[in-house]
Amino acid sequence: MTDVADARQSAAREGAVQGPAPRVAEHLNRALHDLLEADPDLHVLGEDITDPYGGAFKITKGLSTRFGDRVRSTPISEGAITGVGAGLALAGAKAIVEIMFADFVTLAFDQLANFAAKSTAMYGRPVPVPLIVRCPSGGNRGYGATHSQSPQKHFIGIPGLRVYELTPFHDATRLLAGMLEQGLPCLLFEDKVLYTRRMFEAGPLFRVGFAGRGAYPGDEVARVSLDGGGEPDCTLIVPGGVAHRALAAAEDLLMEHEVVCEILVPSRLHPLPELLPASRHVVVAEESTAGGTWGADVAAALHSRMWPALRKPVTLVSSADSVIPAAAHLEREVLLQPGDIRRAVLETVT
């Protein structure tokens, strides 16, 4: 399984994926099938995840038919689902938990911060807790205030808890296997709009590579750069759910303003991976609201390491400080859009 995932990742590195790439939702579903087939100790839990429904976004489609009671639909209690998943992991199994909407992971905060994360280190010896909590996140779908949030920032900095975000460039089988391999509870945020995009694609102007190798499979940072473009004018650092908005902004900046951008897309948000911008101007964009964010952590790390080389402070861009409306035109005004990234880059490089 990992050999196949490594081959897919290598193909993405070299731009050698042939034919139409799968959509992110299909790719993630395939990854879950692969993992369950390879590991009889792995369990998947969540609300309405069994067939024929297969989850709110169909990410678990077909799993219960193939793997029986290792894939279970649960009552509506995010705290209970996460607690059972953590208990399975603590008892020697492995668990992947689906929270139907990331907004509701706040109901499992105690289980994550005080049980799962602490259980790895409070029994006098290291204890593995191989748990992944999947959280479909983000807006731009018209789902309103309580089904559209990006709550990643609330989980940054909790000892023993790893935070990831799904990207269109990292092979999901490899990423999920690497998360389980760590033996630490991990949150995986998955932008709902990203589900409809195709894997490994960056458009005709850009190529996708990876910066080094991470400590675990899938920890590498994707680097999207202009093919043959030389040194970029600006580096955009974004999580996976913002990647396509950053690409749209980068294409417009190139065609309309002759500004060349590279885009760094890490899969792991916390602890921060090593980020190596190739330019002296840096913009960090995320869909969370400002204040205590992942982007602020990135800026602090880059300032301490790169301040003599930077021409300006790192620019942070986020969504507006507002409850998210359901009406599409109002939602667009609140949530981060490609135009917000474009304006931030132009203000940074001029």
N, C-alpha and C positions, 0 to 999 in steps of 0.2 A: 504493500500500500504506500509506504513512504517513498519507495523507489519511483512509483508512478507519479506521486505528487512532486518529487524532485525533478522529474523529467518535464512536467508541466511548467514548473517554476523556471527551469532552464530555458524552455521554449519561449516563455514570456520575456526573460532576460535578453534573448537574442532576437526578439520580434519574429519568432518562427512559428507562431500559432497559425495553422492553416484552416481555411474555411471559416464560416461564421462561428464566433466564440459563443459559448453558452451565456445566457443571462445570469446575473449574480444569484438570483433566487434558485435557479436550476443547479448552478454550480454548488451552492451551499447544501442543497438537498442531496446531491450526489456525494458530497463529502461526509454527510451524516450516515448515509448508506455504507460508505467505505469503512468508516470508523466502527460502526456497529458490527459489520461483518468480520472485521479483523480482531475485535476484542469482545469476548463473551462476558466480560465483567462490566461492560459499559451499559448504563441505563439512561433513558431520556424521559423527562417528566415535564408536564405542562398542561395548560388548560386547552381542551379541545384539539389535542395534537394527534389523536388517533384517526384512522380512516373510518368513514369516508371523508371527513372534513379535512384532516391533515394540517391543522393549524390555521390561524387567521390569515397568514400570508403564504400558506401551502409549502412552507419550508420542511415540514415533517411528513409530507405526502408519501405514502407507501411504506413508511417505517414500521408501523404496527402490524401490517399485513405480513411483512417479512420476518420481523423479530419478536412478535408476540408480546408477552407481558414484560419484556425489557423496555417497552415503550408504552407509557401509561398516561391517560388523561386524568387530571386531578380536579378536586374541588377548587372553587375560586378563592384562593388564599395564597397570596404571594409569599407571605412569611412562612406558611406551612410547606409550600412547594420547595422553597429554598432550604428550609431546615431539614426536610427529608433528603434532599440532594446532598447537603453537607454531611448528614448522618451516614448515608450510603458511602460517601467518599472516606469518611473517618473510619468506617468499619472495614475498609479494604477494597471496596468496589470503586467505580468511577461513575460520575453523573454529569449529564448535560441538562440544564433546566431552561425552559423557555418561559420568559415573562411576556405576556401577550403584547403589551405596550410598555416601553421603557419608563413612561411616567409612573407606572405602578411598582417599579423596583424600589421606590422609597418605602413601600410597605414591608420590604424585606431588609431594610437597612440594618436592623438589629442583628438578624441572622448572619448577614454578611460581615458587618464590622466587629461584632462582639462574639460571634460563635465561629464561623468558618475561618475568618482571617486569624483569629487568636489561637485556634485549635492547633495550628501548625507548630506552635512554639511554647505552649504553657503546660506541658505535661512532663517536663524534665528531659525531654529528648525531642529531636525533630520528628514530627508526625506528618506524613503526606496527606493532603486533602485535595485530591484531583477532581475539582469541580469547575464547570463552566456554566455561567448564567448568561444566557443570550437575551438581548434586549433590543427589539425593533424600536428605533428612535427617530426623531426628527419630524419636521413638518413638510410644508408644500404639498400636502394632500387634502387640505380642507377638513381635517378631523377635529379642529377646535382646540380649546385651551388645555384639556386634560389628556389628549391623545397625540400630542404633536411636539413634546418637549425633547430637549437634548440634555439630560441631567448628568453627563459625564463628570462635570467639575465637582460634584458632591462626593465623588468616590476617589478623587486624586489625593494621594498622600496617606492612605490608611495602611499601616504596616501589615505585611502579609497578604495584601490584596493587589492583584495585578489588574490593570485596566487596558483593554484593547478596543480597537474599532475596525470593523470589516472594511477592506478596501477592494477596488476592482482590479488590483494588480497582484495581490498575494494569493497563492493557491490555498483554498480553504481547508482541504484535507491536511495539508502540511501545517497550516496555522493552528488548527484545532488539535492536531496530534502534539504539536509543540507545547500548547497550553496545558494539555493533560500531563505531559512528560514532566513538567515543573513540579507537580505535586502541591501546587498552591491554588487557592480559589482565584478564579479569573472571571471578570466581567467582559462580555463581548457586545459592544454596541453596534447595531446594524441599521444604517440609514434606510428608511422604507422606500424612498425614491430610488436609492441605489439598486434595490432588488430588480428593477426593470432594465437596468443598464447591462451591457455586455462586458464580460471579463476580458482583461488584458489589453483593452483597446484604448489608445490615446489620440486617435485621429491621424490624418495624413501628415501633419506637420511635425509631430513629436514622436520620440521613441522612448521606451521604458527600459530602464536598467535598475540595478540594485546596488546599494552602497554597502559593500562588505558582507559579512555574515554575522548574524546575531548569536546570542548565547544559546538560543533554542530555535528550532525550525520555525520560520515565519516571522522572526524578529527583525529581519532585514528592513532597511528603509528603501522604499521605491523612489527612484529618481527619474522624473519625466523631463526630458530636455529637448530643445529644438534640434532636429537632425542636422548636424553640420553647422550649428549656430555659433560655436565658439563660446567665449566667456559671457554669461548672462548679465543683463543689467540689474536684475532683481531676482531674489529667491523667494518663492511662495512656500510656506510650510503649512500644510493643512491635514486634517484627519481624513479618513477614507470617504466619509459621507459628503465632504466638500470638494472632493477631487474633480468632479466634472464641472462644478461651478468655477473652480480655479482654472481648468483647461479652457473653458469658454472665455474667461477674462484674459487668459494668456494669448489666445488666438486673436482676440480683438485688439489687444495692446500691440501685437506684432503687426497686424495688417493696417491698423489705423494710426498708430503712433511710433512704429518701428522700435518698440521696446521689447527686448528679448527676456523672457522669464524662464527659469527652471522651477519645477515643483517637486518638493520633497513630501512624501506621503508615508509616515510610519504606521505600522499596524499596532505597535505597542505604545500606548499613551503614558502609562506609568508602570514602573519607573521609566523615566525618559531614556530613549535610545540615544546614541551619539548622532548628532545632526551636524553635517558638514556643508554649509552653504558655499557655493562656488562664486558668489557675488558679494559686494560690500553693502548692498541694500537688502533688507529682509522684511517681509510682511508675513504675519501669522494670522490666518483666518479660521474661524470656527463658528458653529451655529449656536453655541451656548450664549447666554447673555454675559455681559462683562462682570468682572468681580470674582476673584479667587478661581481663575480658570486654568485649564491646561495651557492655553496660549501664554498666559502670564508666566507660567513655569518655564516654557520654552524661551521666552524673552530673557528671563533672569539667567538661565543657563548660558545663553549666547552672549549676553552682556559681560558676564564674568570671564568668559573664555576668549571672546573676539573683539572686545571693545576697541582696542587700538586699530583694528582692521576695518571696523564699521564706519561708514561715512555719516550715518544718522542712527539714532536709537531704533530698535526694532519696533515696527508699527503693528498694533493689534487691531483686528477687525472682528466684530461680533454682531449678533442680532440685537435689535432694539430692546430697551428695558421696558418690556410690555408683556401683558398676557397675550397669548397667541389667538388672533381672531379665526373664526371658521370661514368667513367670506374670503374668496380667493384674492381679490384685489387688496383687501386690508392685510391678509396674511403676508403677501409679498412685500408690503411696506415694513413689516415687522421683522421678518426673517432675512438672514444673510442671502444676498443675491450676487450674481456675477458682476453687476454694475458697482456694488459696494467694494468688491475686491479690486476692480479696475481703477476706481477713483483713489483707493488707498495706495496702489502702486504708483500712479502718476504723481500723487503728492509726495511719495517717498523718494522718487528718483529725480525730481526737479528741485 
